[in-house]
Amino acid sequence: MRKIFVLFAAAAALTTAACNTVSGVGRDASAVGDAVTTAAEDAKN
């Protein structure tokens, strides 16, 4: 029973870490998009 609990806890930790990583990538991609948009607006003006 203890092995099952340990495996479940490890899987939950990995799942949480993966969600945070995907969220971080989304924020980074959004920041890059904002920077490109700002640069394009500056070049246009």
N, CA, C and O atoms as a Maestro MAE file, in Angstrom:
{
 s_m_m2io_version
 :::
 2.0.0
}

f_m_ct {
 s_m_title
 :::
 protein
 m_atom[180] {
  # First column is atom index #
  i_m_mmod_type
  r_m_x_coord
  r_m_y_coord
  r_m_z_coord
  i_m_residue_number
  s_m_chain_name
  s_m_pdb_residue_name
  s_m_pdb_atom_name
  i_m_atomic_number
  :::
  1 25 0.821 -1.194 0.000 1 A "MET " " N  " 7
  2 3 0.000 0.000 0.000 1 A "MET " " CA " 6
  3 2 0.862 1.254 0.000 1 A "MET " " C  " 6
  4 15 0.541 2.243 -0.659 1 A "MET " " O  " 8
  5 25 1.963 1.201 0.748 2 A "ARG " " N  " 7
  6 3 2.832 2.380 0.813 2 A "ARG " " CA " 6
  7 2 3.469 2.665 -0.548 2 A "ARG " " C  " 6
  8 15 3.627 3.828 -0.920 2 A "ARG " " O  " 8
  9 25 3.836 1.620 -1.297 3 A "LYS " " N  " 7
  10 3 4.428 1.811 -2.620 3 A "LYS " " CA " 6
  11 2 3.444 2.503 -3.558 3 A "LYS " " C  " 6
  12 15 3.828 3.377 -4.335 3 A "LYS " " O  " 8
  13 25 2.191 2.113 -3.482 4 A "ILE " " N  " 7
  14 3 1.166 2.732 -4.327 4 A "ILE " " CA " 6
  15 2 1.034 4.219 -3.985 4 A "ILE " " C  " 6
  16 15 0.933 5.061 -4.878 4 A "ILE " " O  " 8
  17 25 1.035 4.532 -2.693 5 A "PHE " " N  " 7
  18 3 0.930 5.923 -2.274 5 A "PHE " " CA " 6
  19 2 2.122 6.729 -2.768 5 A "PHE " " C  " 6
  20 15 1.955 7.851 -3.247 5 A "PHE " " O  " 8
  21 25 3.317 6.172 -2.658 6 A "VAL " " N  " 7
  22 3 4.527 6.871 -3.106 6 A "VAL " " CA " 6
  23 2 4.476 7.093 -4.616 6 A "VAL " " C  " 6
  24 15 4.799 8.181 -5.094 6 A "VAL " " O  " 8
  25 25 4.074 6.074 -5.365 7 A "LEU " " N  " 7
  26 3 3.965 6.224 -6.816 7 A "LEU " " CA " 6
  27 2 2.911 7.262 -7.189 7 A "LEU " " C  " 6
  28 15 3.117 8.054 -8.109 7 A "LEU " " O  " 8
  29 25 1.792 7.261 -6.483 8 A "PHE " " N  " 7
  30 3 0.742 8.240 -6.755 8 A "PHE " " CA " 6
  31 2 1.239 9.657 -6.452 8 A "PHE " " C  " 6
  32 15 0.983 10.581 -7.225 8 A "PHE " " O  " 8
  33 25 1.941 9.831 -5.342 9 A "ALA " " N  " 7
  34 3 2.471 11.147 -4.980 9 A "ALA " " CA " 6
  35 2 3.490 11.631 -6.006 9 A "ALA " " C  " 6
  36 15 3.499 12.810 -6.362 9 A "ALA " " O  " 8
  37 25 4.340 10.738 -6.480 10 A "ALA " " N  " 7
  38 3 5.327 11.111 -7.496 10 A "ALA " " CA " 6
  39 2 4.642 11.490 -8.803 10 A "ALA " " C  " 6
  40 15 5.042 12.456 -9.453 10 A "ALA " " O  " 8
  41 25 3.622 10.745 -9.193 11 A "ALA " " N  " 7
  42 3 2.895 11.065 -10.423 11 A "ALA " " CA " 6
  43 2 2.196 12.416 -10.301 11 A "ALA " " C  " 6
  44 15 2.183 13.195 -11.254 11 A "ALA " " O  " 8
  45 25 1.620 12.696 -9.142 12 A "ALA " " N  " 7
  46 3 0.951 13.980 -8.931 12 A "ALA " " CA " 6
  47 2 1.957 15.125 -8.996 12 A "ALA " " C  " 6
  48 15 1.662 16.176 -9.566 12 A "ALA " " O  " 8
  49 25 3.127 14.935 -8.423 13 A "ALA " " N  " 7
  50 3 4.150 15.982 -8.466 13 A "ALA " " CA " 6
  51 2 4.621 16.241 -9.892 13 A "ALA " " C  " 6
  52 15 4.799 17.391 -10.292 13 A "ALA " " O  " 8
  53 25 4.820 15.183 -10.650 14 A "LEU " " N  " 7
  54 3 5.240 15.346 -12.043 14 A "LEU " " CA " 6
  55 2 4.163 16.021 -12.879 14 A "LEU " " C  " 6
  56 15 4.468 16.857 -13.729 14 A "LEU " " O  " 8
  57 25 2.922 15.669 -12.644 15 A "THR " " N  " 7
  58 3 1.819 16.288 -13.376 15 A "THR " " CA " 6
  59 2 1.753 17.775 -13.069 15 A "THR " " C  " 6
  60 15 1.577 18.587 -13.978 15 A "THR " " O  " 8
  61 25 1.889 18.136 -11.812 16 A "THR " " N  " 7
  62 3 1.862 19.545 -11.427 16 A "THR " " CA " 6
  63 2 3.025 20.297 -12.052 16 A "THR " " C  " 6
  64 15 2.850 21.420 -12.524 16 A "THR " " O  " 8
  65 25 4.191 19.705 -12.061 17 A "ALA " " N  " 7
  66 3 5.360 20.351 -12.662 17 A "ALA " " CA " 6
  67 2 5.156 20.543 -14.157 17 A "ALA " " C  " 6
  68 15 5.543 21.576 -14.704 17 A "ALA " " O  " 8
  69 25 4.561 19.574 -14.819 18 A "ALA " " N  " 7
  70 3 4.322 19.684 -16.257 18 A "ALA " " CA " 6
  71 2 3.336 20.805 -16.554 18 A "ALA " " C  " 6
  72 15 3.511 21.543 -17.523 18 A "ALA " " O  " 8
  73 25 2.313 20.940 -15.740 19 A "CYS " " N  " 7
  74 3 1.334 22.013 -15.949 19 A "CYS " " CA " 6
  75 2 1.994 23.372 -15.788 19 A "CYS " " C  " 6
  76 15 1.727 24.287 -16.567 19 A "CYS " " O  " 8
  77 25 2.848 23.513 -14.792 20 A "ASN " " N  " 7
  78 3 3.544 24.784 -14.598 20 A "ASN " " CA " 6
  79 2 4.461 25.086 -15.767 20 A "ASN " " C  " 6
  80 15 4.587 26.240 -16.175 20 A "ASN " " O  " 8
  81 25 5.101 24.066 -16.308 21 A "THR " " N  " 7
  82 3 6.000 24.266 -17.440 21 A "THR " " CA " 6
  83 2 5.225 24.724 -18.658 21 A "THR " " C  " 6
  84 15 5.645 25.664 -19.334 21 A "THR " " O  " 8
  85 25 4.119 24.094 -18.953 22 A "VAL " " N  " 7
  86 3 3.306 24.473 -20.105 22 A "VAL " " CA " 6
  87 2 2.772 25.889 -19.925 22 A "VAL " " C  " 6
  88 15 2.730 26.669 -20.876 22 A "VAL " " O  " 8
  89 25 2.372 26.212 -18.721 23 A "SER " " N  " 7
  90 3 1.894 27.563 -18.449 23 A "SER " " CA " 6
  91 2 3.003 28.583 -18.661 23 A "SER " " C  " 6
  92 15 2.762 29.650 -19.227 23 A "SER " " O  " 8
  93 25 4.185 28.277 -18.225 24 A "GLY " " N  " 7
  94 3 5.327 29.171 -18.416 24 A "GLY " " CA " 6
  95 2 5.658 29.376 -19.882 24 A "GLY " " C  " 6
  96 15 5.983 30.488 -20.297 24 A "GLY " " O  " 8
  97 25 5.578 28.318 -20.666 25 A "VAL " " N  " 7
  98 3 5.835 28.426 -22.101 25 A "VAL " " CA " 6
  99 2 4.785 29.322 -22.744 25 A "VAL " " C  " 6
  100 15 5.108 30.126 -23.619 25 A "VAL " " O  " 8
  101 25 3.547 29.191 -22.323 26 A "GLY " " N  " 7
  102 3 2.491 30.046 -22.866 26 A "GLY " " CA " 6
  103 2 2.731 31.509 -22.557 26 A "GLY " " C  " 6
  104 15 2.531 32.368 -23.416 26 A "GLY " " O  " 8
  105 25 3.161 31.801 -21.331 27 A "ARG " " N  " 7
  106 3 3.461 33.200 -20.964 27 A "ARG " " CA " 6
  107 2 4.640 33.720 -21.769 27 A "ARG " " C  " 6
  108 15 4.627 34.870 -22.208 27 A "ARG " " O  " 8
  109 25 5.671 32.882 -21.971 28 A "ASP " " N  " 7
  110 3 6.831 33.307 -22.744 28 A "ASP " " CA " 6
  111 2 6.450 33.593 -24.192 28 A "ASP " " C  " 6
  112 15 6.893 34.586 -24.768 28 A "ASP " " O  " 8
  113 25 5.634 32.730 -24.778 29 A "ALA " " N  " 7
  114 3 5.200 32.940 -26.157 29 A "ALA " " CA " 6
  115 2 4.368 34.211 -26.267 29 A "ALA " " C  " 6
  116 15 4.482 34.945 -27.250 29 A "ALA " " O  " 8
  117 25 3.547 34.471 -25.286 30 A "SER " " N  " 7
  118 3 2.749 35.687 -25.283 30 A "SER " " CA " 6
  119 2 3.640 36.920 -25.190 30 A "SER " " C  " 6
  120 15 3.398 37.913 -25.877 30 A "SER " " O  " 8
  121 25 4.650 36.866 -24.362 31 A "ALA " " N  " 7
  122 3 5.572 37.992 -24.226 31 A "ALA " " CA " 6
  123 2 6.318 38.252 -25.535 31 A "ALA " " C  " 6
  124 15 6.522 39.406 -25.912 31 A "ALA " " O  " 8
  125 25 6.722 37.195 -26.224 32 A "VAL " " N  " 7
  126 3 7.399 37.351 -27.515 32 A "VAL " " CA " 6
  127 2 6.450 37.987 -28.519 32 A "VAL " " C  " 6
  128 15 6.846 38.879 -29.270 32 A "VAL " " O  " 8
  129 25 5.203 37.538 -28.539 33 A "GLY " " N  " 7
  130 3 4.213 38.120 -29.449 33 A "GLY " " CA " 6
  131 2 3.997 39.592 -29.167 33 A "GLY " " C  " 6
  132 15 3.886 40.390 -30.099 33 A "GLY " " O  " 8
  133 25 3.935 39.964 -27.907 34 A "ASP " " N  " 7
  134 3 3.775 41.375 -27.543 34 A "ASP " " CA " 6
  135 2 4.977 42.196 -28.004 34 A "ASP " " C  " 6
  136 15 4.815 43.307 -28.510 34 A "ASP " " O  " 8
  137 25 6.171 41.657 -27.832 35 A "ALA " " N  " 7
  138 3 7.384 42.367 -28.244 35 A "ALA " " CA " 6
  139 2 7.414 42.566 -29.756 35 A "ALA " " C  " 6
  140 15 7.789 43.637 -30.232 35 A "ALA " " O  " 8
  141 25 7.023 41.549 -30.509 36 A "VAL " " N  " 7
  142 3 6.996 41.654 -31.971 36 A "VAL " " CA " 6
  143 2 5.951 42.684 -32.397 36 A "VAL " " C  " 6
  144 15 6.199 43.485 -33.298 36 A "VAL " " O  " 8
  145 25 4.805 42.663 -31.764 37 A "THR " " N  " 7
  146 3 3.758 43.634 -32.087 37 A "THR " " CA " 6
  147 2 4.227 45.053 -31.805 37 A "THR " " C  " 6
  148 15 4.010 45.954 -32.616 37 A "THR " " O  " 8
  149 25 4.863 45.253 -30.671 38 A "THR " " N  " 7
  150 3 5.370 46.580 -30.317 38 A "THR " " CA " 6
  151 2 6.427 47.038 -31.308 38 A "THR " " C  " 6
  152 15 6.417 48.195 -31.728 38 A "THR " " O  " 8
  153 25 7.334 46.158 -31.687 39 A "ALA " " N  " 7
  154 3 8.377 46.508 -32.648 39 A "ALA " " CA " 6
  155 2 7.764 46.850 -34.002 39 A "ALA " " C  " 6
  156 15 8.216 47.786 -34.661 39 A "ALA " " O  " 8
  157 25 6.765 46.122 -34.420 40 A "ALA " " N  " 7
  158 3 6.112 46.398 -35.695 40 A "ALA " " CA " 6
  159 2 5.403 47.747 -35.658 40 A "ALA " " C  " 6
  160 15 5.453 48.505 -36.627 40 A "ALA " " O  " 8
  161 25 4.747 48.045 -34.549 41 A "GLU " " N  " 7
  162 3 4.068 49.352 -34.422 41 A "GLU " " CA " 6
  163 2 5.096 50.483 -34.438 41 A "GLU " " C  " 6
  164 15 4.870 51.516 -35.068 41 A "GLU " " O  " 8
  165 25 6.226 50.294 -33.747 42 A "ASP " " N  " 7
  166 3 7.271 51.324 -33.732 42 A "ASP " " CA " 6
  167 2 7.854 51.538 -35.138 42 A "ASP " " C  " 6
  168 15 8.117 52.676 -35.529 42 A "ASP " " O  " 8
  169 25 8.053 50.476 -35.883 43 A "ALA " " N  " 7
  170 3 8.610 50.571 -37.230 43 A "ALA " " CA " 6
  171 2 7.621 51.241 -38.182 43 A "ALA " " C  " 6
  172 15 8.019 51.952 -39.105 43 A "ALA " " O  " 8
  173 25 6.342 51.012 -37.951 44 A "LYS " " N  " 7
  174 3 5.319 51.589 -38.820 44 A "LYS " " CA " 6
  175 2 5.224 53.093 -38.615 44 A "LYS " " C  " 6
  176 15 4.957 53.834 -39.561 44 A "LYS " " O  " 8
  177 25 5.440 53.549 -37.389 45 A "ASN " " N  " 7
  178 3 5.313 54.974 -37.081 45 A "ASN " " CA " 6
  179 2 6.602 55.633 -37.325 45 A "ASN " " C  " 6
  180 15 6.724 56.842 -37.129 45 A "ASN " " O  " 8
  :::
 }
 m_bond[179] {
  # First column is bond index #
  i_m_from
  i_m_to
  i_m_order
  :::
  1 1 2 1
  2 2 3 1
  3 3 4 2
  4 3 5 1
  5 5 6 1
  6 6 7 1
  7 7 8 2
  8 7 9 1
  9 9 10 1
  10 10 11 1
  11 11 12 2
  12 11 13 1
  13 13 14 1
  14 14 15 1
  15 15 16 2
  16 15 17 1
  17 17 18 1
  18 18 19 1
  19 19 20 2
  20 19 21 1
  21 21 22 1
  22 22 23 1
  23 23 24 2
  24 23 25 1
  25 25 26 1
  26 26 27 1
  27 27 28 2
  28 27 29 1
  29 29 30 1
  30 30 31 1
  31 31 32 2
  32 31 33 1
  33 33 34 1
  34 34 35 1
  35 35 36 2
  36 35 37 1
  37 37 38 1
  38 38 39 1
  39 39 40 2
  40 39 41 1
  41 41 42 1
  42 42 43 1
  43 43 44 2
  44 43 45 1
  45 45 46 1
  46 46 47 1
  47 47 48 2
  48 47 49 1
  49 49 50 1
  50 50 51 1
  51 51 52 2
  52 51 53 1
  53 53 54 1
  54 54 55 1
  55 55 56 2
  56 55 57 1
  57 57 58 1
  58 58 59 1
  59 59 60 2
  60 59 61 1
  61 61 62 1
  62 62 63 1
  63 63 64 2
  64 63 65 1
  65 65 66 1
  66 66 67 1
  67 67 68 2
  68 67 69 1
  69 69 70 1
  70 70 71 1
  71 71 72 2
  72 71 73 1
  73 73 74 1
  74 74 75 1
  75 75 76 2
  76 75 77 1
  77 77 78 1
  78 78 79 1
  79 79 80 2
  80 79 81 1
  81 81 82 1
  82 82 83 1
  83 83 84 2
  84 83 85 1
  85 85 86 1
  86 86 87 1
  87 87 88 2
  88 87 89 1
  89 89 90 1
  90 90 91 1
  91 91 92 2
  92 91 93 1
  93 93 94 1
  94 94 95 1
  95 95 96 2
  96 95 97 1
  97 97 98 1
  98 98 99 1
  99 99 100 2
  100 99 101 1
  101 101 102 1
  102 102 103 1
  103 103 104 2
  104 103 105 1
  105 105 106 1
  106 106 107 1
  107 107 108 2
  108 107 109 1
  109 109 110 1
  110 110 111 1
  111 111 112 2
  112 111 113 1
  113 113 114 1
  114 114 115 1
  115 115 116 2
  116 115 117 1
  117 117 118 1
  118 118 119 1
  119 119 120 2
  120 119 121 1
  121 121 122 1
  122 122 123 1
  123 123 124 2
  124 123 125 1
  125 125 126 1
  126 126 127 1
  127 127 128 2
  128 127 129 1
  129 129 130 1
  130 130 131 1
  131 131 132 2
  132 131 133 1
  133 133 134 1
  134 134 135 1
  135 135 136 2
  136 135 137 1
  137 137 138 1
  138 138 139 1
  139 139 140 2
  140 139 141 1
  141 141 142 1
  142 142 143 1
  143 143 144 2
  144 143 145 1
  145 145 146 1
  146 146 147 1
  147 147 148 2
  148 147 149 1
  149 149 150 1
  150 150 151 1
  151 151 152 2
  152 151 153 1
  153 153 154 1
  154 154 155 1
  155 155 156 2
  156 155 157 1
  157 157 158 1
  158 158 159 1
  159 159 160 2
  160 159 161 1
  161 161 162 1
  162 162 163 1
  163 163 164 2
  164 163 165 1
  165 165 166 1
  166 166 167 1
  167 167 168 2
  168 167 169 1
  169 169 170 1
  170 170 171 1
  171 171 172 2
  172 171 173 1
  173 173 174 1
  174 174 175 1
  175 175 176 2
  176 175 177 1
  177 177 178 1
  178 178 179 1
  179 179 180 2
  :::
 }
}
